[in-house]
Amino acid sequence: MTVPAPGYLQATPDSVHWRTQLDDIAHASYNGVSIVDYGITLDSHGHLQIDSDQFNDEMAKNPDGLTSIFVGDNSMVAQMDDLINTYTDSSNGIITLRQQNIDDQMSKIQDEGDQLTDTYNANYDRYLESTPTRWSRCTP
């Protein structure tokens, strides 16, 4: 079994917080019912696991309960969608803002590098201009 290489966001404070929020949403109660009541759980990798016996028993008792979990403005799916949008929104999502910040930092570093190059070149040119004068004074 191979272990996947860690991604950029793995184990960052944001990713840990995001995973905790998703876990909280998944285990919350919606109209008095949660997915756990139906034998649906998340494993350590975030994959859904279903206990089919518990699922069938709960569906026989309360088929509408499962619908309230997945459908509606306050459903688990709607809350997950809202959470995901806070990270992925193309104009002001957390990931977009972080990328803009990184781009700004890279631009600033590039500008500073260009400025250092210009300073170096100016000093070097000044040195070259002054060198013949120094040597000409040494000749008889």
Secondary structure, DSSP 8 states (H G I E B T S, - for coil): -------TTTT-HHHHHHHHHHHHHHHS-BTTB-GGGGTEEE-TTS-EEE-HHHHHHHHHH-HHHHHHHHSSTTSHHHHHHHHHHHHH-TTT-HHHHHHHHHHHHHHHHHHHHHHHHHHHHHHHHHHHHHHHHHHHHH--
